[in-house]
Amino acid sequence: MTIRELLEAAQELSQRDRIRLASELMQLVARELEDPEPTSSPSTPSEDPFVGLFSGSAELATQAEEIRQQELQTSSGFTWKAY
C-alpha cells in the first residue's frame, strides 16, 4: 500500500477514528525519538577513519615551527628538473 492510498483511506475514517490514528502515530514517533535503536554497530578501531586522526606529538600545537625545522632535509620540498 502506498502513502497516497493510506492517506486516502485515513480521510474516509470518522473524525474520532482520525483523532485516534493521529494519537497513535504521535505515540509511536515519540517512542522512536526517546529510544532510537542503533542503526549500526560500533565500528572497530581499524574500521573507524577518525581513530588516530589526532594522534601525534602533543607539542605540535605550540612547537610546530621547531618540529618542522627539525624534519627538513636537503631532499625536502620541490626540486627543479635538470635539462
N, C-alpha and C positions, 0 to 999 in steps of 0.2 A: 504494500500500500504506500502511495506517495504522500508527501506532506500536504499537497493540494487536496488529495482525497480525504486525508484526516481532518483538515480544516473545514471542508465541505460537510463532512459527517458531524463535526462539532457544532456547526451552525444549525443543524437540524435538531439538536438537543433542546430540551426545555431550558429556561433560564436557570432554574435550580440545578439541573444537571451540569450546565456550563460552569456555574459557580463552583460546584463540587470538583469538576475536572480541573479547573484553574487552581483550586486549592491544593489538590493532589500533586499537580505539576510543580507548584511552588515548593511544596514539601520535599519532593524528590530533588529539585535543584538545590535547596538549602542543605539537604543531607550530603549531596555530592560536594558542595563547597566546604562543608565542615570537615569531612573525612575523605579527601580525594585519594583514590588508590594510586600507588606509584605506577607510572606508565612504563618505567623501565627499571631494571635492577641497577644498583650502584655499580659503576664500572670499576675495574681493577686499575691499579696504578699504570700498568702497561697499556691500557686502553684509553686512559684519560690524557688528552693532549696538554692539559694545564699542569699536570704533575711535573714538577721540576722546572716550570717556566721561570720561576723567580729564584731558583737555586743559584748559588754562586757566592762570591765574596760579599760579606756584609758591609765591607768598606767601600763598595763600588759607588754608593751614593755620595760619599764625602771625598773619596780619593780617586775619582775616575781618571783625571788627567795624569796623575802619577802612575797609575796602573797601566794606562795606555802607553806612556813613555817607556816603561819597563818592557813592554811587549814588542816594541818596534825593533825591527831587524833591517839589515841592509836590503833584504829582498821584499820588504813590506811595501805595499802601495802600488802605484802604477809604474809601468816601465815603458820606455819607447822602443819600438821595434827598430833594430838596426838594418839599414839598407845596404 
